[in-house]
Amino acid sequence: MTLTEDRSATEARTAMIVSQLRTSGVNEHWVLNAMAAVAREDFVPAAMRDAAYIDRAIPLENGRFLAAPLFHGKLLAEAAPTQDDTVLLVGEANGYLAALLRPLAGSLTVVDPAEVAGLSDEGGYSLAVIDGAVEELPTAVAAKLVDGGRVVTGVVERGVTRLATGVKAAGAVSLLPLIEMGIPALPEFAAPKNWSF
């Protein structure tokens, strides 16, 4: 990367923080610092590097999407991971959200969405984060949370995506939708289709 490219990316990252995150209510300094420190352009295809900081999802080469910065900012603010947290991330091990979470959490385990059903019996996570929107919260993820453990994800309800959060209590997790926003849906967690006439 040339000095000009580096300066351009730094300016784009600053603009993302000022014009997308701050204006939408993401003002936690630790979230802004985390997002200022991680280069989004390193997590998109080469042809999309100039668009890495746009305010919408970017298609990746593996058929998935890098969610818009606002989703990741709001998700981090709601999750509020600390060094005391044992975090389970449903996403890409080498993805942008994993890079944001690693320095914030006490420990981070990452599982690909396609491999959630095969999670080992080991659990004990205090926080689960899903990088995308689900129609149904995977039971394997809820099972891995300790009682009182938190989950932050996107949810799809009647075609609308929202950021949602929940807490595990009495062995179950109920999600509370918080804010409507564009979030890439994860096809692995679509609800079974019901027949209707």
Secondary structure, 3 states (H helix, E strand, C coil): CCHHHHHHHHHHHHHHHHHHHHHHCCCCHHHHHHHHHCCHHHHCCHHHHHHCCCCCCEECCCCCEECCHHHHHHHHHHHCCCCCCEEEEECCCCCHHHHHHCCCCCEEEEECHHHHHHCCCCCCEEEEEEEEEECCCCHHHHHHEEEEEEEEEEEEECCEEEEEEEEEECCEEEEEEEEECCCCECHHHCCCCCCCC
